[in-house]
Amino acid sequence: MVQNQAILDKIKTKLSLVPKSPGCYQMYNQDGEIIYVGKAKILQNRLKSYFTGSHDAKTTRMLQDVVNFEYIITHSELEAFLLEANFIKKNRPKYNILLMDDKTYPYIILTSEENPRLLYSRDIKKEFKKKNKYVFGPYPNAKACKDIVEILNKAYPFRKCNHIPKKKCLYAHLGQCLAPCCENVKRSDYDEYVKSTVRFLNGNNSELVERINHLMLDASNNLRYEEAIEYRNLLSSIDTIVEKQTMEVKDNIPRDIFGYFQKDGLIAIQVLHMRLGKIIERKGEIFDLVENVDDAVLSYIYQFYDQGLNILPKEIIIPYLDEANILEELLNVKVTIPIKGIKKQLLDNVMNNAKNNIDNLKKLRLIELSKTTLPLEELAKILNIKYPKTIELFDNSNIQGASAVSAMVKYIDGKAVPKEYRKYKVKTVNGPDDYHTMMEVIERRYKRLLLEKAKLPSLIIVDGGKTQIKAALTILKKLKLEEEIDLIGLLKDDHHKTRALMNSKFTEIPIDKKSDLFLLLESMQDEVHRFAITFFQKTHTKNALTSILDEIEGIGKARKQVLQANFETIDDIKNTSVEKLKALGFPKNVATNLLEKLNTKK
């Protein structure tokens, strides 16, 4: 149970004061961190149940960490559920079910602009902020999704440019754009294409096939054989994309189906998307089960949509769960609990998937823990620090001080979180000065977190030894964070390979190179180095490109931006043609001069 009798007596006294009302409760550890959040119809009953009687191993393990609890009374269970979700999102408590699969499938977006565009996007949050009317997906096959966008953009003359240029672009010359850059084009001019596109993306491909067939025959009859072959390939791609499945629902209503299976203190949750009447499988996830099964599944489903990584379908199909009506109220979506028919078959399919996958998921999870969590527990023992749940690593990159940049990568429980990575262009340091570069970047990062009152990392790892550690430590002391955040450096050998640790007291600590801890730290160091080098290369290339273009007559700020948007390197521009540059809006004399200067310049 909890850690000692004094704490238990304090908790029992506090329990006697808990009201018999609905609400949300939070369990705290000795560091004042929220480690579990729950909701209850009757707070007193739920909280007393934790501290009386026997429990399974997972709940007992959690209670060993509990030194206090707090609660907030609410007017209803719905309000308690919403409050619980907000606490989970903000604090990510250790013992709650947390949505970890942040893989985002791509979507197809038909924008609601005056001159609409058809786009491939994984950032569904961004597209919803723009209030785009048509969003289709998700598509588990990213290549197929890109192929669809390419096919539709070739078949229908939607706008292709991010910003409308002043002159006709290449797409307008090819007849693949209505050219709003130089023609009076209205939204209504796109109506026919929008309707056809929507019909195709809703499962009716006959109209698009007919249109492409017409374009292919027209190209063939006019001896444009290469173009005709391209249209023939598009038809082949459509056949590949529009696959048939045995289990289909013919109403084409987008649905998500959730199922679960519980075993040995674990719960596997599985979700299948159904789009255009066809099933798209998404991998399951496995969690330690501390809370009530129904509460766990409801919490998972709400997080699944609330984080903005997945769009709400028209219908959600679930097994019977107590208080499932909460989902309908909060998500404003139809929730179905089927008892017979095709929907019951779909649900049984998902439940069986969860059951069949739990053993494999369990094995994979144990392997993952052995390569992430367990090595970090070993690191905590070696350094005599608390478990480093959140780690941020820094690396600097420059060429003799030129194009100096730094990068930060973030890990939670030993797993990279790419959406939390950050890039920094060095602003205050001139020349190759790793010490002051590290100071600048560390200060910028943690001043910002303090200002935003954001959660700080458990551990900072700098790529380097005494110089880099001393720089980081100077800033942590300045910000009064040296007691809150642990700090180490990763030392490299003459071949630029990880060889040892150095702590904040500048003591070198060797690590067994065959251990999982060494392999984990090495992979972290490689990742931050890769991220820093990639950012440096892009920055340096852009700076070099800008410097060279500044010397060429006729290339001002606007034309420079066009070149940087369409070409990655000087060689890319050198190898292009005058015709392509003209299509991008360059006068012939400027395009010719640009290519001559670049191809004669070393």
Backbone hydrogen bonds, N-H to C=O, Kabsch-Sander energy under -0.5 kcal/mol:
donor,donor_aa,acceptor,acceptor_aa,energy
3,Q,66,V,-0.6
8,L,4,N,-2.2
9,D,5,Q,-2.9
10,K,6,A,-2.0
11,I,7,I,-2.3
12,K,8,L,-2.5
13,T,9,D,-2.1
14,K,10,K,-2.0
15,L,11,I,-2.3
16,S,12,K,-1.3
17,L,14,K,-1.3
18,V,15,L,-1.4
21,S,19,P,-1.4
23,G,40,A,-2.1
24,C,72,I,-2.3
25,Y,38,G,-2.5
26,Q,70,E,-2.8
27,M,36,Y,-3.1
28,Y,68,N,-2.9
29,N,33,E,-1.9
32,G,29,N,-1.9
35,I,27,M,-2.7
35,I,33,E,-0.6
36,Y,27,M,-1.1
38,G,25,Y,-2.4
40,A,23,G,-2.2
43,L,21,S,-3.0
44,Q,19,P,-1.3
46,R,42,I,-2.1
47,L,43,L,-2.7
48,K,44,Q,-2.2
49,S,45,N,-1.6
50,Y,46,R,-0.7
50,Y,47,L,-0.8
51,F,47,L,-0.8
51,F,48,K,-0.6
52,T,49,S,-0.5
60,T,56,D,-2.4
61,R,57,A,-2.4
62,M,58,K,-1.8
63,L,59,T,-2.5
64,Q,60,T,-1.4
65,D,61,R,-0.6
65,D,62,M,-1.6
66,V,62,M,-0.6
66,V,63,L,-0.6
67,V,28,Y,-2.7
68,N,28,Y,-1.2
70,E,26,Q,-2.2
72,I,24,C,-2.9
74,T,22,P,-2.4
80,A,76,S,-1.7
81,F,77,E,-2.7
82,L,78,L,-2.1
83,L,79,E,-2.2
84,E,80,A,-2.5
85,A,81,F,-2.3
86,N,82,L,-2.0
87,F,83,L,-2.2
88,I,84,E,-2.4
89,K,85,A,-2.4
90,K,86,N,-2.1
91,N,87,F,-2.8
92,R,88,I,-2.4
95,Y,35,I,-2.7
96,N,93,P,-1.0
100,M,98,L,-0.8
102,D,100,M,-1.7
105,Y,103,K,-0.5
107,Y,121,S,-3.1
108,I,136,F,-2.9
109,I,107,Y,-0.5
109,I,119,L,-2.6
110,L,134,Y,-2.1
111,T,109,I,-0.7
111,T,117,R,-2.5
119,L,109,I,-3.0
119,L,117,R,-0.6
121,S,107,Y,-2.5
124,I,122,R,-1.6
127,E,123,D,-1.6
128,F,124,I,-2.1
129,K,125,K,-1.9
130,K,126,K,-1.3
131,K,128,F,-1.5
132,N,127,E,-1.5
134,Y,110,L,-1.2
135,V,133,K,-0.6
136,F,108,I,-2.8
139,Y,106,P,-2.2
142,A,140,P,-0.9
145,C,141,N,-2.1
146,K,142,A,-2.4
147,D,143,K,-2.6
148,I,144,A,-2.3
149,V,145,C,-2.0
150,E,146,K,-2.4
151,I,147,D,-2.8
152,L,148,I,-2.7
153,N,149,V,-2.3
154,K,150,E,-1.6
155,A,151,I,-2.1
156,Y,152,L,-2.5
158,F,156,Y,-1.9
159,R,116,P,-2.0
173,H,169,C,-1.8
174,L,170,L,-1.6
175,G,172,A,-1.1
176,Q,171,Y,-2.7
177,C,171,Y,-0.5
178,L,157,P,-1.1
182,C,179,A,-1.5
183,E,179,A,-1.7
185,V,183,E,-1.5
189,D,186,K,-1.1
190,Y,187,R,-2.0
191,D,188,S,-1.1
194,V,190,Y,-2.8
195,K,191,D,-2.7
196,S,192,E,-2.0
197,T,193,Y,-2.5
198,V,194,V,-2.7
199,R,195,K,-2.3
200,F,196,S,-2.1
201,L,197,T,-2.7
202,N,198,V,-1.2
203,G,200,F,-1.9
204,N,199,R,-2.8
205,N,203,G,-0.9
209,V,205,N,-2.3
210,E,206,S,-2.3
211,R,207,E,-2.1
212,I,208,L,-2.7
213,N,209,V,-2.5
214,H,210,E,-2.0
215,L,211,R,-2.3
216,M,212,I,-2.6
217,L,213,N,-2.4
218,D,214,H,-2.3
219,A,215,L,-2.3
220,S,216,M,-2.4
221,N,217,L,-2.9
222,N,218,D,-1.3
223,L,220,S,-1.7
224,R,219,A,-3.3
225,Y,223,L,-1.3
228,A,224,R,-2.1
229,I,225,Y,-2.5
230,E,226,E,-1.9
231,Y,227,E,-2.0
232,R,228,A,-2.2
233,N,229,I,-2.2
234,L,230,E,-1.7
235,L,231,Y,-1.9
236,S,232,R,-1.7
237,S,233,N,-2.1
238,I,234,L,-2.2
239,D,235,L,-1.7
240,T,236,S,-1.6
241,I,237,S,-2.5
242,V,238,I,-2.8
243,E,241,I,-1.8
248,E,246,T,-1.0
249,V,277,G,-1.2
252,N,249,V,-1.1
255,R,274,M,-2.5
256,D,315,E,-1.7
257,I,272,L,-2.9
258,F,317,I,-2.7
259,G,270,Q,-2.5
261,F,268,A,-1.9
263,K,266,L,-2.7
266,L,263,K,-1.9
267,I,287,F,-2.2
268,A,261,F,-2.9
269,I,285,E,-2.7
270,Q,259,G,-2.9
271,V,282,R,-0.5
272,L,257,I,-2.4
273,H,280,I,-2.6
274,M,255,R,-3.4
275,R,273,H,-0.5
275,R,278,K,-2.3
278,K,275,R,-2.1
280,I,273,H,-3.9
282,R,271,V,-1.1
285,E,269,I,-2.3
287,F,267,I,-2.1
289,L,265,G,-2.6
290,V,288,D,-0.8
296,A,292,N,-2.4
297,V,293,V,-2.4
298,L,294,D,-2.4
299,S,295,D,-2.5
300,Y,296,A,-2.2
301,I,297,V,-2.5
302,Y,298,L,-2.2
303,Q,299,S,-2.4
304,F,300,Y,-2.3
305,Y,301,I,-1.0
305,Y,302,Y,-0.7
306,D,302,Y,-2.9
307,Q,303,Q,-1.9
308,G,305,Y,-1.4
314,K,254,P,-1.6
315,E,254,P,-1.3
316,I,334,K,-2.7
317,I,256,D,-2.8
318,I,336,T,-2.4
324,A,321,L,-1.5
326,I,323,E,-1.8
327,L,324,A,-1.3
328,E,324,A,-0.9
329,E,325,N,-2.0
330,L,326,I,-2.7
331,L,327,L,-2.9
332,N,328,E,-1.3
334,K,314,K,-1.1
336,T,316,I,-3.1
336,T,334,K,-0.5
344,K,340,K,-0.5
345,Q,341,G,-1.8
346,L,342,I,-2.3
347,L,343,K,-2.4
348,D,344,K,-2.7
349,N,345,Q,-2.0
350,V,346,L,-1.9
351,M,347,L,-2.7
352,N,348,D,-2.6
353,N,349,N,-2.0
354,A,350,V,-2.3
355,K,351,M,-2.2
356,N,352,N,-3.1
357,N,353,N,-2.0
358,I,354,A,-1.2
361,L,357,N,-3.4
362,K,358,I,-2.4
363,K,359,D,-2.2
364,L,360,N,-2.6
365,R,361,L,-2.5
366,L,362,K,-2.2
367,I,363,K,-2.2
368,E,364,L,-2.5
369,L,365,R,-2.9
370,S,366,L,-2.1
371,K,367,I,-1.1
371,K,368,E,-0.5
372,T,368,E,-1.0
374,L,369,L,-2.7
376,L,372,T,-1.7
377,E,373,T,-2.0
378,E,374,L,-2.0
379,L,375,P,-2.3
380,A,376,L,-2.2
381,K,377,E,-1.7
382,I,378,E,-2.5
383,L,379,L,-2.5
384,N,380,A,-1.0
385,I,380,A,-2.2
389,K,387,Y,-1.9
391,I,389,K,-0.5
391,I,411,Y,-2.8
392,E,459,L,-2.2
393,L,409,V,-2.6
394,F,461,I,-2.1
395,D,407,A,-1.8
397,S,405,V,-2.6
399,I,402,A,-1.7
400,Q,398,N,-0.6
402,A,399,I,-2.4
404,A,401,G,-0.8
405,V,397,S,-2.6
406,S,424,Y,-2.6
407,A,395,D,-2.3
408,M,422,R,-2.8
409,V,393,L,-1.9
411,Y,391,I,-2.8
412,I,415,K,-2.6
413,D,389,K,-3.1
415,K,412,I,-1.6
417,V,410,K,-2.6
420,E,417,V,-2.4
421,Y,418,P,-1.8
422,R,408,M,-2.5
424,Y,406,S,-2.7
426,V,404,A,-1.9
426,V,424,Y,-0.6
433,D,431,G,-1.5
437,T,433,D,-1.9
438,M,434,D,-2.4
439,M,435,Y,-1.8
440,E,436,H,-2.5
441,V,437,T,-2.3
442,I,438,M,-2.5
443,E,439,M,-2.3
444,R,440,E,-2.4
445,R,441,V,-2.5
446,Y,442,I,-2.3
447,K,443,E,-2.2
448,R,444,R,-1.4
449,L,445,R,-1.7
450,L,446,Y,-2.0
451,L,447,K,-2.5
452,E,448,R,-2.6
453,K,450,L,-0.7
454,A,449,L,-2.6
458,S,390,T,-2.0
459,L,390,T,-1.9
460,I,486,D,-2.6
461,I,392,E,-2.5
462,V,488,I,-2.2
463,D,394,F,-1.9
464,G,462,V,-1.4
464,G,490,L,-0.7
469,I,465,G,-2.7
470,K,466,K,-2.8
471,A,467,T,-1.9
472,A,468,Q,-2.3
473,L,469,I,-2.9
474,T,470,K,-2.1
475,I,471,A,-1.4
476,L,472,A,-2.4
477,K,473,L,-2.3
478,K,474,T,-1.8
479,L,475,I,-2.4
480,K,477,K,-0.9
481,L,476,L,-3.8
482,E,476,L,-0.8
484,E,481,L,-0.8
485,I,481,L,-2.3
486,D,458,S,-2.2
488,I,460,I,-2.3
489,G,502,M,-2.6
490,L,462,V,-2.0
491,L,489,G,-0.6
491,L,500,A,-2.6
493,D,497,K,-2.7
496,H,493,D,-1.9
499,R,491,L,-2.7
500,A,491,L,-1.1
501,L,509,I,-2.7
502,M,489,G,-1.8
503,N,507,T,-2.0
504,S,487,L,-0.6
506,F,503,N,-2.0
508,E,506,F,-0.5
509,I,501,L,-2.9
511,I,499,R,-0.7
515,S,512,D,-1.8
519,L,515,S,-2.0
520,L,516,D,-2.3
521,L,517,L,-2.6
522,E,518,F,-2.7
523,S,519,L,-2.1
524,M,520,L,-2.1
525,Q,521,L,-2.6
526,D,522,E,-2.5
527,E,523,S,-2.0
528,V,524,M,-2.4
529,H,525,Q,-2.0
530,R,526,D,-2.7
531,F,527,E,-2.4
532,A,528,V,-2.3
533,I,529,H,-2.8
534,T,530,R,-2.5
535,F,531,F,-1.9
536,F,532,A,-2.7
537,Q,533,I,-2.9
538,K,534,T,-1.9
539,T,535,F,-2.4
540,H,536,F,-3.5
541,T,537,Q,-2.6
542,K,538,K,-2.3
543,N,539,T,-2.6
544,A,540,H,-2.8
545,L,541,T,-2.8
546,T,542,K,-2.6
547,S,543,N,-2.5
548,I,544,A,-2.3
549,L,545,L,-2.5
550,D,546,T,-1.8
551,E,548,I,-1.3
552,I,549,L,-1.6
553,E,551,E,-0.5
555,I,552,I,-1.5
556,G,554,G,-0.9
560,K,556,G,-2.2
561,Q,557,K,-1.9
562,V,558,A,-1.7
563,L,559,R,-2.2
564,Q,560,K,-2.4
565,A,561,Q,-1.8
566,N,562,V,-1.4
567,F,563,L,-2.2
573,I,569,T,-1.3
574,K,570,I,-2.8
575,N,571,D,-2.0
576,T,573,I,-1.5
581,L,577,S,-1.9
582,K,578,V,-2.5
583,A,579,E,-2.2
584,L,580,K,-1.3
585,G,582,K,-1.8
586,F,581,L,-2.3
591,A,587,P,-2.6
592,T,588,K,-2.7
593,N,589,N,-2.2
594,L,590,V,-2.5
595,L,591,A,-2.1
596,E,592,T,-2.3
597,K,593,N,-2.6
598,L,594,L,-2.4
599,N,595,L,-2.3
600,T,596,E,-1.0
601,K,597,K,-1.0
